[in-house]
Amino acid sequence: MSSTTPPLTAGLPAYAELYCLSNFSFLQGASHAEELVARAAQLDYAALALTDECSLAGVVRAHAEAKRAGLPLLIGASFQLRGADGQVALSLVALAQNRNGYGNLSELITIGRTRAAKGTYLLTLDDLAAPPPEYAHLQGLPDCLLILLPQYPAHQPGDVDRLHTQAAWMAATFPGRAWVGLNLLQRAFDEAHRISVAEVASQHGLPVVAVGHVCMHVRSRKPLHDTLCAVRIGKPVAECGYALAQNAEQHLRPRLRLANLYPAAALAETVRIAGLCDFSLDTLRYEYPDELVPPGHTPTTYLRQETYIGAHQRFVDGIPAKVQQQIEHELELIAALRYEPYFLTVYDIVRYARANGILCQGRGSAANSAVCYCLHITEVDPARGNLLVERFISRERAEPPDIDVDFEHQRREEVIQYIYRKYGRTRAALAAVVISYRPKSALRDSGKALGVDLAIVEKVARSHHWFDSKRDLLNRLAECGLDPTSLLARQWATLAQSLLGFPRHLSQHPGGFVIAQGKLSRLVPVENATMEDRSVIQWDKDDLEELGLLKVDVLALGMLSALRRAFDLVGQQRDSVFSMQDVPPEDPATYDMMCEADTIGVFQIESRAQMSMLPRLRPRQFYDLVIEVALVRPGPIQGGMVHPYLQRRMDSSLVQFPPGLETALGRTLGVPIFQEQVMQVAILAAGFSPGEADQLRRAMAAWKRKGGMDKYHDRIISGMLERGYALEFAEAICSQIQGFGEYGFPESHAASFALLTYASSWLKCHEPAAFLCALLNSQPMGFYGPSQLVQDAKRHGVVVRPVDVAVSGWESTLEEVAGARGQPAVRLGLSLLRGMRAEPALRIEDARAVRPFASVVDLARRAGLDRHDLQVLAGGNALRQLAGHRRQALWQAVGAVPDKDLLRPTTPDEETPALAAPSEGENILGDYRAQGLTLGRHPLALLRPQLLEQRFLPASTLQGFRNGQLARGCGIVTVRQRPGTAKGVLFITIEDETGNVNVIVWPALVEQQRREVLSAALLGVYGVWQREGTVCHLVAKRLVDMSHLLGRLPTISRNFC
């Protein structure tokens, strides 16, 4: 073919698809928005409109892909409008022409979504033709183009009459901005439908435009499209009948095929409509709330004032010159980028929390900021660290900074409701989280759609565990008795694979707020969240980041709840206020405890990996903790940083610094661990500006997905060569940066977490009773459940007392009677009893405050308890002072239920029969059933004779074994963990009456003994004892499920990735 030969598409009519659904039209669209855009660009379309049903949830993803592909993207949505009778009156597509049209479209979607239950919407003809006064500006949906979507086929007289009615309404409601859509999908009545549409449109003066009702980017997605249809209507595909699409034509079709189907005028009209729409999401501009600035101030002057007030509070002996210089640099940068309102918004939220006694702390890259520290948003002292503010905010970064603030998880709702009260539901909403298909849900829905027996579907889904990858689907089918080579198995696996990652619905972000100066609904659609008194926008955090829009993160952290409770308890014991600032710094005993890996319950360093690291790293000062927190992360592990750092820590002669890089790498012995260090290396060795270094960091984080590292590679090499570094060394630095960047951890973030790590460690070391009490009252949180926390505290000499209706409150408390080490005793609270409700527990406290209870009947009457409450109390052995042992309590509980009506004043006079007391084993079983723990002997203490017969030794004995010695251990499984960095290795913690044993299970054994690994409650392990200093593991060679020895004892394992 000669170079002058025109391309194959030359001469074909231009085309813009104006009716296209992505998979954000849940269970309708069978392609991702990005796939649709990429395919439209490949087909050389003039433009593509994304028109999900009453939704803009997918438009940002489409926008990002359209910019990369160079394809014009139209923003729109499709709707079904209902008439006065509640039935669907017509369907239409609305396309935004400009910013005002987009705002109107977004607000219309918000109206429809917020007046209906979550996942649905309700819009009527009057919402557009004659809206109420508060929405009068939406009449006719100004600055939007509207396309009527006639019902197919429109060839019978009744169909044509309905189409006339619809077209007349469109022409009257949207004069000059209405079209009639023609959808031809090679079905039986296409020609009759085309004629009817043309005649009706002509009579009402409306142009006809071609639309494809696209649901897939390629026709090969038809099986998945059928599956989604089956899931939507709740039937197997074989029973869906006419609900399924007749063919696979609802994909983005080549223009040659379209030219052979549609009238030329209808195709030309698509391009004309596209030309009338020039709105881009890039034109959206966020407007910050402005009411936070008091009269007489500008945002700049007020932020400066509050920053320096806070600085003088932080530095009572005077602001260090270095810090003042940092403050001025940051204030200048913030002013230049006009981010003052953002900082003031976060400052206002934090100020409210502190004023109401809610413990909070900023983290992440914001901890690099001296301004945030002075505003009491963060707690990392800039005078103590090596902070790099450009990691947080820079001129080169075209987006606002991200300030994450953690609040007590049990009181964060107070902060959320404060935001709603201050700004209103029209100006504040939570960001969305897209809940996507995961393996179990994909297996279930695709299996049901294929008509697989429900029992088999459930068996296969349950066999897929939390750590299984996508590649394991066929293995799970084989394990459940299906032939993996059969047609059904291959179809099932293929469809489940295709469904993975597809959005199922929108949920709410844990705490990412978007707050606007005006109506938020004109920036992004808002809909109801599942939780009452909450609303959520249709975009997630990645969408907001893509568009550079503000998000304030109001996050929940369980350890903050526990710390605040512990400080309160310590203060009560000491008769004075006790806070984070009163925790003595650099306490040797606390570091000694950490070096022994005695850290159950401690923030961040209680996991298996952290416990293994502590005796090796042996922290002796706060910065060691910063490194400890960051070192057991994917970045340093996959980047090969862990062992070099530990070796240099043990042997200082190995410490080496590349020339001129001691400032960047000196604090970590020459090994880069933090993101800020990568940035500093680029600044010092290659001449990058701080802002350019941040751009490098961001490129590193995305290079595996997006590429884009080449320009930085060349810049680093040339910069280092200019400064006298050897080419070989420069290439080594580039390789290290590239390998490290995706998983690096911010030093500021590690420092923020290390503050909480140290405080919780100090409490565990010096105030173990208060620490346990606080942890129990802050559940659920952390790595370990109440049983493990109580067992650990008892091993440390803490006296723990049972739940007792005569003294226990709803929460666990400290009792004045001194236990070991001069510590108070911990009295377990009623909240630990399974099934106990807070309201009756509080009534018990109120009634008991008047006078002690005389009997179970007295308790039941005065506290207004019903049969359920009394049985929970009796089952938890909380009635012992009133009724004796468990069996007597259960008997009396049945007879103590208050009578109703005429019999209520009478007192039954029944003698309790002499019931035999339960055995020790029965009491332990009752404890576990009632509260998941026991204060009696550990269950394995009763089984020890049987276990010793099989030569299973207690944990305390195994701790004395030498490295390489054959060993057998047995215990209740409390934790299973399979980190992504462990290359398939599974870590299991088993617990007996003397302590814990950490078990390593290699991948081959995991697959070989999958049932024992995943389902055993009591696990016997035959293996080899591994010892490195004080770090010990049992490397499994064979596993035995010994759960039958536990009988009916209920146990819980916490499983983590």
FIZA-972222 format. One record per residue (C-alpha): x, y, z. Coordinates in steps of 0.1 Angstrom, whole numbers, padded with zeros to 4 digits, always signed. Example, Ala and Ser with C-alpha at 12.3 -4.5 7.8 and 13.67 -1.06 7.14 Angstrom:
+0123-0045+0078
+0137-0011+0071
This chain:
+0000+0000+0000
+0014+0034-0010
+0020+0061+0016
-0007+0082-0002
-0034+0056+0003
-0061+0071+0025
-0069+0053+0058
-0096+0027+0058
-0119+0050+0079
-0116+0079+0053
-0150+0088+0038
-0169+0073+0067
-0194+0096+0085
-0182+0111+0117
-0200+0098+0148
-0204+0106+0185
-0220+0081+0208
-0245+0099+0230
-0261+0071+0250
-0236+0050+0268
-0238+0032+0301
-0207+0021+0321
-0207-0004+0349
-0217+0024+0372
-0252+0018+0360
-0251-0010+0384
-0259-0044+0368
-0266-0028+0335
-0233-0017+0320
-0208-0045+0313
-0177-0024+0308
-0156+0000+0328
-0158+0037+0319
-0121+0036+0309
-0127+0007+0286
-0155+0025+0268
-0134+0057+0263
-0104+0037+0250
-0125+0018+0226
-0143+0049+0213
-0109+0065+0207
-0097+0034+0189
-0128+0035+0166
-0120+0072+0159
-0153+0084+0173
-0158+0122+0173
-0168+0121+0209
-0183+0099+0236
-0210+0108+0261
-0211+0088+0294
-0248+0088+0304
-0251+0064+0334
-0286+0062+0349
-0291+0091+0373
-0254+0090+0381
-0221+0108+0375
-0202+0082+0395
-0181+0071+0365
-0174+0104+0347
-0141+0112+0365
-0126+0079+0354
-0138+0084+0319
-0125+0120+0320
-0090+0109+0330
-0089+0083+0302
-0104+0107+0276
-0076+0132+0284
-0050+0105+0278
-0067+0093+0247
-0074+0128+0233
-0111+0120+0229
-0138+0147+0236
-0160+0135+0265
-0195+0147+0270
-0209+0146+0306
-0245+0134+0309
-0270+0110+0325
-0300+0091+0315
-0333+0091+0334
-0367+0075+0337
-0393+0101+0345
-0426+0091+0362
-0460+0106+0356
-0487+0114+0381
-0498+0078+0382
-0463+0067+0394
-0456+0048+0362
-0426+0055+0339
-0438+0082+0315
-0407+0085+0293
-0369+0080+0293
-0344+0106+0282
-0307+0115+0281
-0295+0149+0294
-0261+0163+0283
-0244+0193+0299
-0234+0221+0275
-0214+0242+0300
-0207+0247+0337
-0242+0259+0345
-0257+0230+0327
-0235+0206+0346
-0246+0222+0379
-0282+0218+0369
-0277+0182+0359
-0258+0174+0391
-0285+0190+0412
-0313+0171+0394
-0295+0138+0401
-0293+0149+0438
-0330+0156+0440
-0338+0122+0425
-0314+0103+0447
-0322+0120+0480
-0359+0116+0478
-0357+0078+0474
-0342+0049+0492
-0305+0043+0487
-0297+0027+0454
-0329+0041+0437
-0341+0074+0425
-0374+0092+0418
-0379+0119+0393
-0412+0131+0378
-0422+0150+0347
-0430+0180+0369
-0394+0181+0382
-0385+0195+0348
-0417+0210+0335
-0430+0227+0367
-0406+0223+0397
-0414+0237+0431
-0402+0273+0438
-0369+0262+0455
-0360+0244+0423
-0375+0269+0398
-0340+0274+0383
-0342+0237+0371
-0373+0243+0350
-0365+0231+0315
-0330+0220+0327
-0312+0251+0313
-0279+0247+0294
-0285+0210+0289
-0294+0191+0257
-0322+0165+0259
-0327+0133+0239
-0360+0114+0241
-0354+0076+0242
-0385+0060+0226
-0396+0026+0238
-0388-0001+0212
-0406-0010+0190
-0428+0020+0183
-0448+0006+0154
-0483-0002+0169
-0509+0025+0170
-0507+0027+0208
-0470+0029+0207
-0471+0058+0182
-0497+0077+0202
-0475+0074+0233
-0445+0086+0213
-0465+0116+0201
-0474+0125+0237
-0437+0122+0248
-0424+0142+0218
-0450+0170+0224
-0439+0172+0261
-0402+0173+0251
-0408+0201+0225
-0427+0221+0250
-0404+0216+0280
-0371+0220+0261
-0377+0243+0231
-0348+0242+0207
-0328+0218+0229
-0347+0185+0223
-0341+0155+0200
-0356+0121+0194
-0332+0093+0197
-0331+0065+0171
-0317+0032+0184
-0312+0005+0158
-0297-0028+0170
-0306-0051+0141
-0338-0064+0156
-0369-0075+0139
-0389-0042+0139
-0360-0018+0132
-0374-0005+0099
-0409+0001+0113
-0394+0017+0144
-0373+0040+0123
-0403+0051+0102
-0424+0058+0133
-0396+0078+0150
-0390+0099+0119
-0427+0107+0114
-0434+0117+0151
-0402+0138+0152
-0411+0156+0120
-0446+0164+0132
-0432+0180+0164
-0403+0197+0148
-0377+0176+0166
-0345+0164+0149
-0337+0127+0150
-0303+0116+0163
-0287+0082+0163
-0281+0066+0197
-0266+0032+0205
-0277+0024+0241
-0242+0011+0246
-0236-0012+0275
-0203-0028+0265
-0171-0017+0248
-0168-0049+0228
-0194-0075+0218
-0175-0103+0236
-0188-0089+0269
-0223-0102+0260
-0220-0132+0283
-0211-0109+0312
-0240-0086+0302
-0264-0115+0304
-0250-0125+0338
-0255-0090+0351
-0291-0090+0338
-0297-0123+0356
-0283-0109+0388
-0305-0078+0384
-0338-0097+0381
-0328-0125+0404
-0331-0154+0380
-0307-0178+0362
-0298-0167+0327
-0317-0196+0312
-0349-0183+0328
-0345-0146+0319
-0362-0149+0285
-0369-0115+0268
-0352-0096+0297
-0319-0105+0280
-0306-0084+0251
-0316-0101+0218
-0280-0098+0204
-0246-0083+0212
-0252-0051+0193
-0252-0028+0224
-0214-0023+0220
-0194+0004+0205
-0197-0004+0168
-0174+0005+0140
-0185+0035+0119
-0188+0014+0088
-0215-0007+0105
-0232+0024+0118
-0232+0040+0083
-0249+0009+0069
-0277+0011+0096
-0285+0047+0103
-0297+0076+0081
-0268+0100+0073
-0287+0129+0089
-0291+0110+0122
-0253+0103+0123
-0245+0139+0115
-0267+0151+0142
-0246+0132+0168
-0216+0153+0158
-0236+0185+0159
-0248+0178+0194
-0213+0170+0205
-0202+0204+0191
-0228+0222+0212
-0213+0208+0244
-0180+0223+0255
-0180+0214+0293
-0151+0197+0308
-0146+0185+0344
-0113+0204+0343
-0133+0236+0346
-0147+0227+0380
-0133+0249+0407
-0136+0243+0444
-0148+0272+0465
-0137+0269+0502
-0160+0277+0531
-0155+0314+0540
-0174+0318+0574
-0145+0307+0595
-0127+0340+0591
-0138+0366+0618
-0146+0402+0609
-0115+0423+0604
-0094+0394+0591
-0086+0379+0558
-0080+0341+0556
-0042+0350+0554
-0041+0372+0584
-0063+0349+0605
-0043+0318+0597
-0011+0337+0606
-0025+0349+0639
-0038+0315+0650
-0005+0298+0639
+0016+0321+0660
-0007+0319+0690
-0003+0281+0688
+0034+0284+0683
+0038+0303+0715
+0017+0277+0733
+0039+0249+0718
+0072+0266+0725
+0068+0283+0759
+0105+0292+0761
+0105+0309+0727
+0100+0298+0691
+0133+0283+0678
+0147+0302+0648
+0146+0271+0626
+0109+0266+0634
+0101+0302+0628
+0118+0301+0595
+0098+0270+0586
+0065+0286+0597
+0072+0316+0575
+0081+0294+0545
+0049+0275+0549
+0027+0305+0554
+0042+0321+0522
+0035+0288+0503
+0000+0285+0516
-0008+0321+0507
+0006+0317+0472
-0016+0287+0466
-0046+0302+0484
-0050+0272+0507
-0057+0292+0539
-0094+0283+0541
-0085+0246+0539
-0062+0248+0569
-0087+0269+0588
-0115+0243+0580
-0094+0215+0595
-0083+0238+0624
-0119+0245+0633
-0128+0208+0633
-0098+0199+0655
-0106+0228+0678
-0141+0215+0683
-0129+0180+0691
-0103+0193+0717
-0129+0216+0733
-0151+0186+0738
-0125+0162+0752
-0122+0141+0721
-0086+0129+0716
-0074+0135+0680
-0042+0137+0661
-0032+0145+0625
-0010+0121+0606
+0003+0114+0572
+0023+0140+0552
+0006+0168+0572
+0029+0159+0601
+0056+0175+0580
+0040+0209+0585
+0051+0233+0613
+0018+0252+0607
-0002+0221+0614
+0018+0215+0646
+0012+0250+0658
-0025+0248+0651
-0026+0216+0672
-0036+0195+0642
-0005+0173+0644
+0018+0164+0673
+0051+0159+0655
+0075+0186+0668
+0092+0202+0638
+0122+0211+0661
+0128+0174+0666
+0126+0160+0631
+0139+0163+0596
+0107+0174+0580
+0102+0182+0544
+0071+0203+0539
+0071+0198+0501
+0061+0162+0508
+0029+0178+0521
+0024+0209+0499
+0043+0224+0469
+0039+0249+0441
+0044+0222+0415
+0016+0200+0428
-0016+0210+0411
-0038+0198+0440
-0046+0208+0476
-0027+0191+0504
-0042+0161+0522
-0047+0165+0560
-0057+0132+0577
-0069+0136+0613
-0077+0106+0635
-0103+0109+0662
-0115+0085+0689
-0134+0058+0670
-0162+0058+0696
-0167+0096+0695
-0160+0104+0658
-0197+0106+0651
-0199+0137+0673
-0173+0153+0651
-0192+0142+0619
-0225+0156+0632
-0207+0189+0641
-0196+0193+0605
-0232+0186+0593
-0246+0211+0618
-0221+0238+0609
-0223+0235+0571
-0256+0218+0566
-0264+0187+0545
-0265+0209+0514
-0228+0219+0518
-0211+0189+0534
-0211+0152+0525
-0189+0122+0527
-0168+0110+0498
-0179+0077+0483
-0162+0043+0485
-0169+0021+0455
-0178-0014+0467
-0167-0038+0440
-0171-0075+0434
-0146-0095+0454
-0140-0133+0448
-0168-0146+0471
-0195-0123+0458
-0184-0128+0422
-0185-0166+0426
-0219-0164+0442
-0236-0141+0417
-0220-0157+0386
-0228-0192+0399
-0265-0184+0406
-0267-0168+0371
-0255-0200+0355
-0281-0220+0374
-0256-0239+0396
-0272-0256+0426
-0272-0231+0454
-0256-0256+0478
-0226-0259+0454
-0225-0222+0449
-0223-0216+0487
-0197-0244+0491
-0174-0229+0465
-0178-0194+0478
-0170-0205+0514
-0140-0224+0502
-0125-0191+0489
-0106-0174+0518
-0094-0140+0525
-0059-0144+0511
-0068-0163+0479
-0060-0146+0446
-0080-0144+0414
-0059-0173+0400
-0072-0196+0427
-0108-0197+0415
-0104-0229+0394
-0086-0246+0423
-0115-0239+0446
-0139-0254+0420
-0118-0285+0419
-0117-0288+0457
-0155-0287+0458
-0158-0317+0435
-0163-0299+0401
-0142-0309+0371
-0121-0278+0364
-0120-0287+0327
-0158-0290+0323
-0176-0263+0303
-0196-0252+0334
-0165-0248+0355
-0147-0229+0329
-0177-0206+0323
-0181-0201+0360
-0145-0192+0365
-0144-0169+0334
-0175-0150+0345
-0164-0147+0381
-0130-0134+0369
-0148-0109+0346
-0170-0097+0375
-0140-0090+0398
-0135-0053+0403
-0169-0044+0389
-0187-0018+0411
-0217-0032+0430
-0228-0001+0448
-0215+0031+0465
-0208+0032+0501
-0194+0060+0524
-0158+0068+0530
-0147+0062+0566
-0145+0100+0571
-0135+0119+0539
-0156+0150+0539
-0162+0174+0510
-0173+0208+0522
-0183+0235+0498
-0190+0273+0501
-0223+0269+0483
-0245+0240+0472
-0224+0209+0471
-0249+0193+0448
-0239+0217+0420
-0204+0204+0422
-0211+0167+0424
-0244+0147+0429
-0252+0138+0465
-0273+0108+0477
-0284+0092+0509
-0260+0070+0528
-0272+0038+0544
-0265+0053+0579
-0291+0077+0591
-0282+0115+0591
-0255+0110+0566
-0251+0118+0529
-0225+0108+0504
-0213+0122+0471
-0210+0100+0440
-0172+0103+0437
-0145+0085+0456
-0112+0098+0469
-0094+0090+0437
-0119+0110+0417
-0115+0139+0440
-0077+0137+0437
-0079+0135+0399
-0099+0168+0398
-0079+0185+0426
-0109+0189+0449
-0107+0194+0487
-0113+0165+0510
-0110+0167+0548
-0104+0133+0564
-0122+0128+0597
-0109+0093+0604
-0115+0069+0633
-0087+0053+0653
-0095+0028+0681
-0062+0034+0699
-0071+0070+0705
-0103+0059+0722
-0082+0035+0744
-0056+0061+0752
-0082+0087+0762
-0099+0062+0785
-0066+0050+0799
-0055+0086+0807
-0088+0092+0824
-0084+0061+0845
-0048+0070+0855
-0059+0105+0864
-0087+0091+0886
-0062+0069+0903
-0037+0097+0908
-0064+0123+0917
-0052+0147+0890
-0056+0153+0853
-0034+0130+0832
-0029+0135+0794
-0006+0125+0766
+0018+0153+0775
+0022+0137+0810
+0036+0105+0797
+0073+0105+0807
+0095+0106+0775
+0123+0080+0768
+0115+0057+0797
+0140+0029+0799
+0116+0003+0814
+0092+0009+0785
+0119+0003+0759
+0131-0028+0778
+0095-0042+0775
+0095-0034+0737
+0129-0052+0733
+0114-0083+0748
+0085-0080+0722
+0061-0079+0751
+0037-0057+0731
+0002-0074+0730
-0023-0046+0728
+0003-0019+0719
-0004+0003+0689
+0014-0007+0657
+0039-0031+0672
+0016-0059+0683
+0016-0079+0650
+0037-0110+0645
+0061-0092+0621
+0066-0063+0645
+0071-0086+0674
+0098-0104+0655
+0115-0071+0646
+0116-0056+0680
+0143-0079+0696
+0164-0074+0665
+0161-0036+0662
+0160-0031+0701
+0146+0004+0702
+0161+0027+0729
+0149+0061+0718
+0119+0077+0701
+0134+0078+0666
+0141+0041+0668
+0103+0037+0672
+0098+0058+0641
+0120+0035+0622
+0104+0004+0637
+0069+0016+0626
+0081+0022+0591
+0104-0008+0586
+0078-0035+0587
+0060-0023+0556
+0059-0035+0520
+0083-0008+0508
+0114-0015+0529
+0107-0052+0528
+0103-0054+0490
+0130-0028+0485
+0155-0050+0504
+0161-0023+0531
+0154-0043+0563
+0184-0066+0565
+0210-0040+0555
+0196-0016+0582
+0196-0043+0609
+0232-0053+0600
+0244-0017+0602
+0226-0013+0635
+0244-0043+0649
+0278-0035+0633
+0286+0003+0629
+0316-0005+0607
+0291-0013+0579
+0276+0022+0580
+0285+0040+0548
+0272+0072+0533
+0274+0081+0496
+0293+0114+0492
+0272+0144+0501
+0241+0123+0512
+0248+0121+0549
+0221+0147+0555
+0195+0126+0538
+0206+0091+0549
+0225+0096+0581
+0196+0092+0604
+0189+0057+0590
+0225+0045+0588
+0228+0051+0550
+0197+0030+0541
+0167+0049+0526
+0135+0040+0545
+0112+0070+0541
+0097+0088+0512
+0112+0121+0524
+0147+0106+0521
+0141+0097+0484
+0131+0133+0479
+0162+0146+0498
+0185+0124+0477
+0171+0139+0445
+0175+0174+0459
+0211+0169+0472
+0225+0146+0446
+0207+0156+0414
+0198+0193+0420
+0160+0189+0421
+0140+0216+0437
+0118+0204+0467
+0087+0206+0445
+0103+0187+0417
+0114+0161+0442
+0077+0157+0452
+0067+0152+0416
+0094+0125+0414
+0079+0108+0445
+0044+0109+0429
+0058+0095+0396
+0075+0067+0415
+0042+0058+0433
+0025+0053+0399
+0052+0042+0376
+0042+0005+0375
+0006+0016+0365
+0013+0046+0343
+0050+0046+0335
+0065+0081+0332
+0098+0075+0350
+0120+0079+0320
+0123+0117+0321
+0132+0116+0358
+0158+0088+0352
+0176+0110+0327
+0173+0141+0349
+0187+0122+0379
+0216+0107+0359
+0226+0141+0343
+0222+0159+0376
+0244+0135+0395
+0271+0134+0368
+0272+0172+0369
+0279+0170+0407
+0307+0146+0403
+0290+0112+0410
+0301+0082+0390
+0277+0069+0364
+0276+0035+0380
+0266+0050+0414
+0240+0073+0397
+0224+0042+0380
+0224+0024+0413
+0206+0053+0429
+0180+0053+0401
+0173+0016+0405
+0169+0019+0442
+0146+0049+0439
+0124+0031+0413
+0122-0001+0434
+0114+0018+0466
+0091+0045+0455
+0059+0026+0451
+0059+0013+0487
+0077+0040+0506
+0064+0053+0539
+0063+0090+0549
+0086+0097+0579
+0061+0122+0592
+0034+0095+0592
+0057+0071+0610
+0065+0097+0636
+0028+0104+0642
+0021+0068+0648
+0052+0063+0669
+0039+0089+0694
+0009+0066+0700
+0031+0036+0700
+0052+0050+0728
+0022+0062+0749
+0005+0029+0747
+0037+0010+0755
+0043+0032+0785
+0007+0025+0798
+0012-0012+0793
+0045-0011+0812
+0035+0011+0841
-0003+0011+0842
-0013-0023+0830
-0046-0024+0848
-0058+0009+0833
-0044-0001+0799
-0064-0034+0799
-0095-0017+0812
-0093+0009+0784
-0087-0017+0757
-0117-0037+0768
-0139-0006+0768
-0127+0003+0733
-0134-0029+0715
-0136-0038+0687
-0100-0027+0678
-0065-0040+0674
-0049-0073+0666
-0062-0093+0696
-0096-0099+0711
-0106-0095+0748
-0097-0131+0756
-0061-0127+0745
-0058-0092+0762
-0071-0106+0795
-0048-0137+0794
-0018-0114+0787
-0027-0090+0815
-0031-0119+0840
+0003-0132+0830
+0016-0097+0839
+0000-0099+0874
-0031-0079+0868
-0060-0090+0889
-0091-0094+0867
-0125-0099+0883
-0156-0113+0867
-0188-0096+0856
-0211-0093+0886
-0245-0076+0885
-0240-0064+0921
-0209-0042+0912
-0203-0042+0874
-0213-0012+0852
-0218-0013+0815
-0180-0007+0810
-0151-0024+0827
-0138-0004+0857
-0109-0003+0881
-0115-0013+0917
-0095+0001+0946
-0085-0032+0961
-0048-0035+0952
-0036-0064+0931
-0001-0074+0923
+0025-0046+0917
+0003-0022+0935
-0021-0021+0906
-0059-0019+0910
-0080-0048+0899
-0100-0047+0867
-0137-0055+0871
-0152-0067+0838
-0182-0048+0825
-0216-0059+0814
-0207-0049+0778
-0186-0080+0775
-0216-0103+0778
-0228-0114+0744
-0264-0102+0738
-0264-0077+0766
-0279-0043+0757
-0267-0010+0769
-0302+0003+0780
-0310-0025+0805
-0274-0023+0818
-0278+0014+0825
-0311+0007+0843
-0292-0018+0865
-0267+0008+0874
-0294+0034+0882
-0314+0009+0904
-0283-0003+0922
-0274+0032+0931
-0306+0035+0951
-0299+0003+0971
-0283-0031+0965
-0304-0058+0949
-0319-0083+0974
-0326-0111+0949
-0329-0119+0912
-0366-0110+0914
-0358-0077+0930
-0332-0070+0902
-0357-0079+0875
-0385-0057+0889
-0365-0026+0897
-0343-0026+0866
-0372-0036+0843
-0354-0066+0829
-0370-0091+0805
-0364-0128+0800
-0336-0121+0775
-0317-0098+0798
-0319-0122+0828
-0308-0152+0807
-0278-0133+0794
-0268-0123+0830
-0273-0158+0843
-0254-0174+0813
-0225-0150+0820
-0225-0160+0857
-0232-0124+0866
-0259-0133+0892
-0236-0154+0915
-0241-0130+0945
-0279-0132+0941
-0285-0167+0930
-0253-0188+0934
-0238-0208+0905
-0248-0207+0869
-0275-0234+0870
-0293-0220+0900
-0291-0185+0883
-0306-0198+0851
-0335-0215+0871
-0342-0183+0890
-0339-0161+0859
-0368-0180+0843
-0391-0174+0873
-0380-0138+0880
-0394-0123+0848
-0418-0096+0859
-0455-0105+0854
-0478-0082+0836
-0512-0066+0843
-0531-0079+0874
-0504-0103+0886
-0476-0077+0885
-0477-0067+0922
-0476-0103+0935
-0444-0120+0945
-0440-0157+0935
-0430-0179+0964
-0412-0208+0948
-0384-0228+0963
-0353-0232+0941
-0344-0269+0938
-0309-0279+0948
-0291-0281+0915
-0257-0296+0911
-0230-0270+0905
-0214-0272+0870
-0180-0288+0866
-0149-0267+0859
-0150-0277+0823
-0187-0267+0821
-0180-0234+0837
-0152-0227+0812
-0175-0236+0783
-0202-0213+0797
-0177-0185+0801
-0166-0187+0765
-0202-0189+0752
-0213-0159+0773
-0183-0136+0768
-0156-0152+0747
-0132-0155+0776
-0127-0171+0810
-0111-0160+0842
-0107-0196+0853
-0081-0219+0841
-0073-0218+0804
-0091-0246+0785
-0058-0262+0775
-0049-0266+0812
-0077-0292+0814
-0064-0309+0782
-0028-0308+0792
-0026-0345+0803
-0040-0357+0770
-0017-0334+0751
+0014-0345+0770
+0005-0381+0761
+0009-0371+0725
+0041-0351+0734
+0026-0317+0727
+0045-0293+0750
+0033-0260+0765
+0045-0227+0751
+0066-0220+0781
+0086-0252+0776
+0091-0246+0739
+0106-0212+0746
+0136-0230+0760
+0142-0251+0729
+0174-0246+0709
+0174-0236+0672
+0167-0266+0649
+0152-0288+0676
+0122-0309+0666
+0091-0296+0685
+0054-0302+0689
+0030-0275+0700
-0008-0273+0703
-0030-0244+0711
-0062-0225+0703
-0058-0205+0670
-0062-0168+0678
-0046-0151+0647
-0041-0161+0611
-0021-0137+0588
-0009-0139+0553
+0007-0106+0543
+0011-0098+0506
+0049-0094+0511
+0052-0129+0526
+0052-0147+0492
+0024-0171+0503
+0037-0179+0538
+0009-0181+0564
+0016-0170+0600
-0006-0185+0628
-0006-0177+0665
-0017-0205+0688
-0024-0199+0725
-0022-0223+0755
-0023-0219+0792
+0013-0206+0794
+0014-0182+0764
+0016-0180+0726
+0035-0199+0700
+0041-0183+0666
+0038-0208+0638
+0051-0204+0603
+0033-0224+0575
+0051-0225+0542
+0029-0221+0510
+0032-0258+0500
+0019-0269+0533
-0009-0244+0532
-0022-0259+0500
-0015-0295+0512
-0034-0290+0545
-0057-0262+0536
-0086-0276+0557
-0065-0278+0589
-0049-0244+0582
-0082-0226+0578
-0107-0244+0599
-0090-0258+0629
-0099-0241+0662
-0074-0263+0682
-0043-0269+0661
-0015-0294+0667
+0018-0285+0650
+0046-0309+0643
+0077-0289+0633
+0111-0275+0639
+0119-0248+0665
+0135-0217+0650
+0154-0194+0672
+0173-0162+0664
+0182-0146+0697
+0150-0142+0716
+0128-0144+0684
+0113-0179+0682
+0090-0196+0657
+0077-0231+0652
+0081-0239+0615
+0053-0264+0607
+0060-0296+0589
+0026-0313+0597
-0006-0300+0611
-0034-0318+0630
-0069-0305+0636
-0076-0313+0672
-0107-0292+0675
-0127-0323+0687
-0110-0320+0721
-0126-0286+0726
-0161-0301+0724
-0186-0273+0720
-0162-0245+0731
-0166-0215+0708
-0134-0198+0697
-0127-0169+0674
-0096-0163+0652
-0088-0129+0638
-0077-0133+0602
-0056-0106+0584
-0040-0100+0551
